[in-house]
């Protein structure tokens, strides 16, 4: 149990503050208040390192095209990657598909019910598993992501730096409510789902208003610049391959990448570096070789 005398607010004060802020800052997002665990999974994966405004443009289109776990499991990988373009971190799309393939084969097209089972699936870590349990099943869970972290740091540890998640976890667990009963009144209607929505919305508000309490986390890292990065080169190569359903010659992709880099005022990519880049993407399942062609 956490020691509430060690932090800036009492438990009741903190809960009251979050309920008040959450109610006034609530965002009506399309993946909220749904019982479809798959839809929640898609939103959680898309929201990893991607802004809500961008995910808003992708989530419904994805759900229309791949409405169920079985639909995504059976989908062509090239189409999945094509639909993911613009969200970044393309590994997430492959991991999401592989998780659905596992669920289709082993769980009758459903997601497991517990966080312990969920984290065994490809690409699902503790935060994503906790989000599925809280948002889809409305059951108590540990859900610790950047906005949630920001709120606990801001309200409970306002003057502390290098605060570890290990220090925050007891407070997160202690304040997450049990699932509300159907006959409970408005005053007691806060369950895990609505509680974490409040934390997310308040945390997003703190960042938008200029504060970024997560910088005081011991785990805070600044996101690396995309322009000129290895990630940008990977993305460029993948886009060229996906744009050629019948395949594109490897040397042509190398030529296009060199031209792209040089147009940006950077040095070209030597043969060994390009080969390593292609082998990396191929080993991760983004495309395959057929003679000299790269085929999605």
N, C-alpha and C positions, 0 to 999 in steps of 0.2 A: 504494500500500500504506500502511496506517496505521502510525504510529509507536507501538508498544505501550509504549515507555519513557516516553511522555508521560502515560499514564493510570494509574489506581490499581492495576490488576491486570495480570498477564501474560496473554497469549492463552490459555495452557493453564489458568491459574487461573480465568479468566472462563468458559471452556467447561465446566470441571468444576463450577463453582458453578451454572451454569444447568441442566446435566443433573441435578444433585442436587436442586435446588429444583423443577425441572419434574417430575421423577419423583414427588416427594412431594405436589405440589400439583395434579396432573393432574385436569382436569374432563372427565368423560365426557359430551360434548354430542352431540346427535343428528346434527349436520352434520359431525362429525369422522370421519376415517378412511373417507371415501367417495370414490369415483372419479368421481362425477357432478359435472362442472364447473358445470352449471346449479344444482344444489343448493348448491354452495359459493358461487356468485355470489349467490344469494338470501340466504344467511346473511350474507355480507359487506355487502351493501347494507342489510339490516335492522339490522345491528350498528353502522352508522354513527350515532353520537350517540344510541344506544339501549342500555339495559342488557340484559345477557345474560338475566336473569330474565324480562324482558318478551318478548324474541325467542323464548325457549323456548315461550311460549304461542302463537306465531304461525307459526313455521317449518313445523312438520309439517302444520298445517291448510292452509297455502299450497301445500305440495308435494302434498298430497292433491287439492286443487282444480285446481292448475296443475302437473301432474307433469313437463312437458317444456317446452323452449323453444317448440316449435310450439304447445303448448296455451296458453301465456301470450300468445304473439303473436296468436293468434286470439280471445282472450277479449275480452269487452265491457269497455271502459274503466271504465264505472260500477261493474261488479262488481269489477274490480281495485282501484279506489279504496275500495270498501266493505270489502273484505277487508283493506285496509291500515289502516283506521281504528283508532286507538289506538297506532300506532307513531310517529306524528308525521312532520313533514317530508315531506308527501305528494308533493312533486316526485320523491322517490326512486322511488315506485311507477311514475310515468309514465316516468321514465328507464329503469327496469328493463324495462318493457313495450316501449319503443322499441328498446332493445338487443336484445331477443328478436325483435322484428319484423325487425331488420336481419339477425340470425343465421339466421332462418327463410328469408329471401329470398336471402341471399348466401352462407351457409355450410352449407346443407343441414341446418339445425336444430341445428348444433353451435356451440360457442364456439371461437374461434381458440386456437392452442396457445402463442402467444408474448405476452409483455407488450406488445411493440411493436404487435401487431395489436389486442390487447384494449383498449388505451387509445383507440383510434379509435372505439369503440362509445359510444353515448350513456350518460352517467352513470358511466362506468368511468374512474377516475383511476388514478394509479400504484400506490397502496396496494391498491386492489381488484384490479387486474391482477396484482400481485405475490402477493396472497393466493390467487388462482385457480391460478396457476402452481405455487406451493408446496404448497397443500393438496389440489388436485384432481389435479395431474400429478406431485407430489412431485419437482419439479425446482428447482434453485437459482434464487432470485429475490430482489430487494430488496423487502422487506415492512416498511414503516415506518408504524406507527400508534401511538396514544397509549400503550398498554401496553408495546409494544416499546421505544418511546422512553424510557419511564420506567425500564426495566431498565438500559439503557445509561447513562443519566444517573446512576442510583443507584450502579451498580457501578464505572463507569469515570471519571465526572466528579463525585464526591461533594461537592466543595467549589466547583464552578464554577456560575456563573449566566449566563443569556443564551446558552446553548449552542445553536448553530445545527444544523439537520439536516445541513447540508453537512459539519459536523465529525463527525457520527455515522455517516454513510453508509459511509465506508471500513471502519469496524469491523463494521458490520452485514454488508456484503458479504464481508468476510474470514472471518467466523465461520460463515456459512451453509454447511453441509456439502453435498457432492455427493449425488446420489441413491444410497442404499445398494443394493448388489447383492443379488440374491435369496439367494445362498449365504453371505452374511456372517453371522457370529455375533452374539449379543446385544450383545457389547462394541462392535461397529462398526455397530449398527443405526440410529444416528441419521442421519436424512435431513432434508431441508428441512421436511417436514411436521411431524415430531416436534420438531424444533428450534424452530420458531416456536410450536408449541403450548406448549412449555416457557417461552418468553419471554412469551407472552400470560398464562399462568397465574401466573407469578411476578409480572408487572406488576400483574395484578388483585389479587394478595395484598398487594402493597406499598400499593396504594390503600386496600384494605379495612382494613389495619392502622393507617391514619392518615397514613401518608407519601404524598406526592404529588410525586414527583420531577419530573413533567412541568411543574410550575410554574417550574422553573429552565430550561425551554426558551425559546429566543428567540422561539418561535412560539406560546407559550401564550396563550390568550385565554379569559376566563371566559364560559361560556355565558349568553346573555341570558335574563332572566326571561320565562317564558311568559305568566303572568297579566297581562292588560291590554296585551299586545304586539300588534304587527301580525300575528304568526304566529297568535295566538289568534283574532283576528278572521277571518283567512282560514279557519282550521279551522272556526269556527262557521258561516260562510256555506256552506262546502263540505258540512258535515253536513246543513244544511237542504235543499240541492239533492239530495244523494244519497238523502235520505229520501223524495223525491217523484219516483218513476220517470217520471211523466207530465209533470213540470215543476212549478215553483212560481213564482208571480208575484213579480217583482223587488221591488215595493213591499212585499209581505208579508215577504220576507226582510229588507228594510231595517227594517221595524217590529219584527221579532223580534230583530234585532241591537241595535237601540236599547234594547229592553226588557232584553235580556241585560246590556248595558253599564250601564244605570241601576240594575238590581238589584244589580250589583257595586259601586255607589257611584261610577261613572265617568260622564263626560259622554256624551251620545248622539253618533251619527255623522251629520255633515251630508251633504246629498245629493251634493255634489261628491266628498267623500271616499269615500262608499259606491260611487259610480259608478266611481271609479278602482280601488277594490278589486275590483269585479266584472270590470272590463275586464282587470285583471291576471290574475285566475284564468282567465278565458276565453281570453286569449292564450296561456296555458300549457297549454291543452287539458283543463282539468278539467271544463268544461261548455260549453254554447253557448246562444245566445239564439234563441228562436222567438217572434216578436212581443214581448210583455212577459214571457214565461216564461223562466226559467232551467232548462234541460233537461240532465240528466246524460248 
